[in-house]
Amino acid sequence: MIAHKTLTEKVYRIRAVWVLSTMLREMPVKSKLGQNFLHDAHAIERIATAVGDLAGRTVVEIGPGRGAITHALVARVKSAGPAGRVVAIELDRELAAALKVDFALEIAAADEGATVEVVEKSILDFDLTAAAEEAGGPLLVVGNLPYYITSDILLHLGKHHRAIERAVLMVQREVADRITASPGGSEYGLLSATVQLYGPVERLFSLPPSAFTPPPQVHSTVFRWKMAPQMEKLGVEEDEFFRFLRKCFAQKRKTLSNNLKAAGYESLQISKALQSAGVVPQARAETLDLNQFAKVSNYLALVNQ
Ligand code: SAM
């Protein structure tokens, strides 16, 4: 019985691969959807490994494309034991259809529970919180991101931070430089502070354009993001603090003090707020860490109550 099932699966898999390769060959690459497919086998394995232990976990993949990373994730989920699954969110209708053919066996595996689900949708419309509730625990997120909406995706993940344990993401190298920058460095800015407010980031490795088909015009970097929100520790309210950070970084050339003046705060209050955080009057926002931003923000909120 088992041998028969295995043979049927093998025949199905061979037919699926043939149908799939024909479908993919005929499919034009959609650059406007950020389609640069990763073909470097070593990099694919490194990404899947970087997600960590997948036993019994639900992994959400953003933009699975032709399934290069998906296959590596599914293999790891299966070998890690029962109850693990990969939910692949792909906006491109044709690619989503091709993935459903490719993973038909995993999708239809009713007896052991489906290990793959393909959702044709924008990740920005995918409710990660509901998915985590369904999974019974926080999600792991993976993605070679479509670069045209990197910031929107990072903000979406941030909004759903309670639903996520960690994420391994590939972005344009220059964006990774900003995300992982420390205060005082030339790359530190609103994006660094925003992402790091949700938890620490760790740069893993970079790839040249030749690792992709078609090659993008930029280098790419993979980083890991562990969700460990800082809001409670800093004593700030999420949305209010983001509004404040946006004011602090409004004009890169201006000092923090001048940005806050432009936002309507009084000079005396600003100097006292900076003093309370141990920040010199001429400081630029790029030199403050989250703790200092929180102190300035909380001081100004208190005196403006
Ligand atoms: N993961 C594949 C790989 O590494 O080869 C493909 C990565 S490619 C850089 C980005 C993928 O995201 C494409 O398949 C693209 O169609 C998909 N995509 C673009 N916008 C999306 C969105 N809003 N939501 C989900 N997927 C999207």
Boltz pocket constraint, residues with backbone or C-beta under 6 A from the ligand:
constraints:
  - pocket:
      binder: B
      contacts: [[A, 33], [A, 34], [A, 35], [A, 36], [A, 37], [A, 38], [A, 39], [A, 62], [A, 63], [A, 64], [A, 65], [A, 66], [A, 67], [A, 68], [A, 69], [A, 89], [A, 90], [A, 91], [A, 92], [A, 95], [A, 121], [A, 122], [A, 123], [A, 124], [A, 143], [A, 144], [A, 145], [A, 146], [A, 147], [A, 149]]
      max_distance: 6.0
